[in-house]
Amino acid sequence: MRRATRLYAQDVLDRIERLRAFANIDIHALPPLSDQRAILERNLEVLSEASRNLPVELKQAHPQVNWRGVADIGNALRHGYHNLRDSTLEEVVRLHLEPLAAAVTDMLETLDE
């Protein structure tokens, strides 16, 4: 049985909410094996994976979001974690979460119609 689109969208929003706590943290100062770093990375992984399960037609309605980039951050965390730069994580947290939140909120409203 396929999980509902609404649940994946809500997963994205829930992870964004958790990641907002990192907007004012100096990510460069987080030690690689710290609990905070692990929390940051895990929330990005789940957000990325949940976004992959959103229907293409809903994503196409929001071209302002780099959906490939959202998926790719999960790949980078899973497969290239040793090469992932702090500046990339910082950019995602500081620049890309809010537009993604707006798009997914709109998706949820569309699903309600």
C-alpha positions as CSV (number, residue, x, y, z in Angstrom):
1,M,0.0,0.0,0.0
2,R,1.4,3.4,-1.1
3,R,1.8,6.0,1.6
4,A,-0.4,9.1,1.0
5,T,1.1,12.2,-0.7
6,R,-0.2,14.3,2.2
7,L,2.0,12.4,4.7
8,Y,5.2,12.9,2.6
9,A,4.4,16.6,2.3
10,Q,3.8,16.8,6.0
11,D,7.2,15.0,6.6
12,V,8.9,17.7,4.6
13,L,7.3,20.5,6.6
14,D,8.0,18.7,9.9
15,R,11.7,18.4,9.0
16,I,11.9,22.0,7.9
17,E,10.5,23.0,11.2
18,R,13.2,21.1,13.0
19,L,15.9,22.5,10.7
20,R,14.9,26.1,11.3
21,A,16.7,25.7,14.7
22,F,20.0,25.6,12.7
23,A,19.4,28.9,10.9
24,N,21.2,30.9,13.6
25,I,23.9,28.3,14.4
26,D,27.4,28.5,13.0
27,I,27.4,25.2,11.1
28,H,31.1,25.5,10.5
29,A,31.6,25.3,14.3
30,L,29.8,22.0,14.6
31,P,32.2,19.1,15.1
32,P,31.7,16.4,12.4
33,L,30.6,13.8,15.0
34,S,28.5,16.0,17.2
35,D,24.9,15.3,18.1
36,Q,23.8,18.6,16.6
37,R,25.5,17.8,13.3
38,A,23.9,14.3,13.3
39,I,20.4,15.9,13.9
40,L,21.0,18.4,11.1
41,E,22.1,15.7,8.6
42,R,19.4,13.2,9.5
43,N,16.6,15.8,9.1
44,L,18.0,16.8,5.7
45,E,18.1,13.1,4.7
46,V,14.5,12.5,5.7
47,L,13.3,15.8,4.0
48,S,15.1,14.8,0.8
49,E,13.6,11.3,0.8
50,A,10.1,12.5,1.5
51,S,10.4,15.1,-1.3
52,R,11.2,12.2,-3.8
53,N,7.8,10.8,-3.1
54,L,5.9,13.9,-4.0
55,P,4.1,13.6,-7.3
56,V,5.9,15.2,-10.3
57,E,2.8,17.2,-11.3
58,L,2.8,18.9,-7.9
59,K,6.5,19.6,-8.1
60,Q,6.1,21.0,-11.6
61,A,3.6,23.6,-10.2
62,H,6.5,24.9,-8.1
63,P,9.5,25.5,-10.5
64,Q,11.0,28.0,-8.1
65,V,12.2,25.0,-6.0
66,N,15.2,23.1,-7.2
67,W,13.7,19.7,-6.7
68,R,16.7,17.9,-8.1
69,G,18.8,19.8,-5.5
70,V,16.5,18.7,-2.7
71,A,16.9,15.1,-3.8
72,D,20.6,15.5,-4.3
73,I,21.3,16.7,-0.7
74,G,20.1,13.3,0.5
75,N,22.3,11.5,-1.9
76,A,25.3,13.6,-0.8
77,L,24.6,12.8,2.9
78,R,24.2,9.1,2.2
79,H,26.9,8.5,-0.3
80,G,29.3,11.5,-0.3
81,Y,29.1,12.6,3.4
82,H,32.9,12.7,3.5
83,N,32.9,15.4,0.8
84,L,30.0,17.5,1.9
85,R,31.1,21.0,2.8
86,D,29.7,22.9,5.7
87,S,29.0,25.8,3.4
88,T,26.6,23.6,1.4
89,L,24.7,22.7,4.5
90,E,24.6,26.3,5.6
91,E,23.3,27.4,2.2
92,V,20.5,24.8,2.3
93,V,19.4,25.8,5.8
94,R,19.7,29.6,5.3
95,L,18.4,30.0,1.7
96,H,16.4,27.0,0.6
97,L,14.1,25.9,3.4
98,E,11.7,28.7,3.3
99,P,10.9,28.6,-0.4
100,L,10.5,24.8,0.0
101,A,8.2,25.2,2.9
102,A,6.0,27.7,0.9
103,A,5.8,25.3,-2.0
104,V,4.9,22.3,0.1
105,T,2.4,24.3,2.1
106,D,0.8,25.2,-1.2
107,M,0.8,21.6,-2.3
108,L,-1.1,20.6,0.9
109,E,-3.7,23.3,0.1
110,T,-4.0,21.9,-3.4
111,L,-4.5,18.4,-2.0
112,D,-7.3,19.8,0.2
113,E,-9.3,21.2,-2.7
